[in-house]
Amino acid sequence: MFQFEDERIVRDINNSVNRMQNCDMANMNKTVNASAKQVEDINIIEERIGLDNIDEKLRVVAESKT
């Protein structure tokens, strides 16, 4: 009886760890994708109007991301 309960506990722990890892990976993927999109957008702004023609605070942030 105790062996069955031990196995169930181990399975539950493994499942919880797996779910946490999946969430972490999904969050990292979202972060990477958002960062890539921001760099794309910054490049478009730079090509079309130039970073010198936007607000100084935005320019500082844009330059720090590229």
Phi and psi in degrees as GROMACS dihedral restraints (atoms count N, CA, C in turn):
[ dihedral_restraints ]
;  ai    aj    ak    al  type     phi  dphi    fc
    3     4     5     6     1   -68.0    20    10
    4     5     6     7     1   -33.0    20    10
    6     7     8     9     1   -64.2    20    10
    7     8     9    10     1   -43.0    20    10
    9    10    11    12     1   -59.2    20    10
   10    11    12    13     1   -45.1    20    10
   12    13    14    15     1   -64.9    20    10
   13    14    15    16     1   -40.4    20    10
   15    16    17    18     1   -61.6    20    10
   16    17    18    19     1   -43.8    20    10
   18    19    20    21     1   -63.6    20    10
   19    20    21    22     1   -40.2    20    10
   21    22    23    24     1   -64.2    20    10
   22    23    24    25     1   -41.4    20    10
   24    25    26    27     1   -63.8    20    10
   25    26    27    28     1   -44.2    20    10
   27    28    29    30     1   -61.7    20    10
   28    29    30    31     1   -43.8    20    10
   30    31    32    33     1   -61.1    20    10
   31    32    33    34     1   -44.4    20    10
   33    34    35    36     1   -61.7    20    10
   34    35    36    37     1   -42.5    20    10
   36    37    38    39     1   -64.6    20    10
   37    38    39    40     1   -45.4    20    10
   39    40    41    42     1   -60.3    20    10
   40    41    42    43     1   -42.0    20    10
   42    43    44    45     1   -64.1    20    10
   43    44    45    46     1   -40.7    20    10
   45    46    47    48     1   -64.6    20    10
   46    47    48    49     1   -43.9    20    10
   48    49    50    51     1   -62.4    20    10
   49    50    51    52     1   -43.2    20    10
   51    52    53    54     1   -62.2    20    10
   52    53    54    55     1   -43.0    20    10
   54    55    56    57     1   -62.4    20    10
   55    56    57    58     1   -42.2    20    10
   57    58    59    60     1   -63.9    20    10
   58    59    60    61     1   -41.2    20    10
   60    61    62    63     1   -64.7    20    10
   61    62    63    64     1   -39.6    20    10
   63    64    65    66     1   -63.7    20    10
   64    65    66    67     1   -41.4    20    10
   66    67    68    69     1   -64.8    20    10
   67    68    69    70     1   -44.4    20    10
   69    70    71    72     1   -60.1    20    10
   70    71    72    73     1   -44.0    20    10
   72    73    74    75     1   -65.3    20    10
   73    74    75    76     1   -41.7    20    10
   75    76    77    78     1   -63.2    20    10
   76    77    78    79     1   -41.5    20    10
   78    79    80    81     1   -65.5    20    10
   79    80    81    82     1   -40.2    20    10
   81    82    83    84     1   -64.2    20    10
   82    83    84    85     1   -41.3    20    10
   84    85    86    87     1   -62.9    20    10
   85    86    87    88     1   -41.7    20    10
   87    88    89    90     1   -62.7    20    10
   88    89    90    91     1   -41.4    20    10
   90    91    92    93     1   -63.9    20    10
   91    92    93    94     1   -45.7    20    10
   93    94    95    96     1   -63.0    20    10
   94    95    96    97     1   -44.5    20    10
   96    97    98    99     1   -64.4    20    10
   97    98    99   100     1   -41.8    20    10
   99   100   101   102     1   -64.3    20    10
  100   101   102   103     1   -40.8    20    10
  102   103   104   105     1   -64.8    20    10
  103   104   105   106     1   -42.2    20    10
  105   106   107   108     1   -62.7    20    10
  106   107   108   109     1   -41.1    20    10
  108   109   110   111     1   -64.1    20    10
  109   110   111   112     1   -40.6    20    10
  111   112   113   114     1   -62.4    20    10
  112   113   114   115     1   -43.5    20    10
  114   115   116   117     1   -63.8    20    10
  115   116   117   118     1   -41.1    20    10
  117   118   119   120     1   -57.8    20    10
  118   119   120   121     1   -48.2    20    10
  120   121   122   123     1   -63.1    20    10
  121   122   123   124     1   -40.5    20    10
  123   124   125   126     1   -62.5    20    10
  124   125   126   127     1   -42.0    20    10
  126   127   128   129     1   -63.4    20    10
  127   128   129   130     1   -38.5    20    10
  129   130   131   132     1   -64.7    20    10
  130   131   132   133     1   -44.7    20    10
  132   133   134   135     1   -61.4    20    10
  133   134   135   136     1   -43.1    20    10
  135   136   137   138     1   -62.4    20    10
  136   137   138   139     1   -40.2    20    10
  138   139   140   141     1   -69.9    20    10
  139   140   141   142     1   -40.9    20    10
  141   142   143   144     1   -84.2    20    10
  142   143   144   145     1   -44.0    20    10
  144   145   146   147     1  -126.6    20    10
  145   146   147   148     1   -11.8    20    10
  147   148   149   150     1    82.9    20    10
  148   149   150   151     1   143.1    20    10
  150   151   152   153     1   -70.3    20    10
  151   152   153   154     1   -22.6    20    10
  153   154   155   156     1   -69.5    20    10
  154   155   156   157     1   -14.9    20    10
  156   157   158   159     1  -100.6    20    10
  157   158   159   160     1    12.4    20    10
  159   160   161   162     1  -114.2    20    10
  160   161   162   163     1   167.0    20    10
  162   163   164   165     1   -51.5    20    10
  163   164   165   166     1   141.8    20    10
  165   166   167   168     1   -58.0    20    10
  166   167   168   169     1   -42.2    20    10
  168   169   170   171     1   -63.6    20    10
  169   170   171   172     1   -41.0    20    10
  171   172   173   174     1   -65.3    20    10
  172   173   174   175     1   -39.6    20    10
  174   175   176   177     1   -62.7    20    10
  175   176   177   178     1   -42.7    20    10
  177   178   179   180     1   -61.0    20    10
  178   179   180   181     1   -44.2    20    10
  180   181   182   183     1   -64.9    20    10
  181   182   183   184     1   -44.9    20    10
  183   184   185   186     1   -60.4    20    10
  184   185   186   187     1   -43.2    20    10
  186   187   188   189     1   -67.4    20    10
  187   188   189   190     1   -30.3    20    10
  189   190   191   192     1   -74.0    20    10
  190   191   192   193     1   -20.3    20    10
  192   193   194   195     1   -93.3    20    10
  193   194   195   196     1   -10.7    20    10
